Amino acid sequence: MTKEELLEKYKKYAEEKGLNLNPDPQALDRTLNGLIANEQKYGKPYCPCRRVTGDKEEDEKIVCPCAFHLKEIEKYGHCLCGLFFKKE
């Protein structure tokens, strides 16, 4: 998947969930690059802020958007990798 396709996918997801993408273009770009690198290396866009363990069941939880992002956004205002932010 290209960076543009990934960006569109996450823009749509953010819209559906009432979230914003990171407003800092450089930080957003770094996160997208990390997702692409993980997809190329591991076959899935694992969150770049989390360690891929090799345990398929556990690793499935960290495919972006990960199983933890909504709770993190609620608690901190953004997910750990900074892709999604709470809408103000």
Secondary structure, DSSP 8 states (H G I E B T S, - for coil): --HHHHHHHHHHHHHHHTEEE-S-HHHHHHHHHHHHHHHHHHSS-B-TTS---S-HHHHHTTBSS-TTHHHHHHHHSB-TTSSEEE--
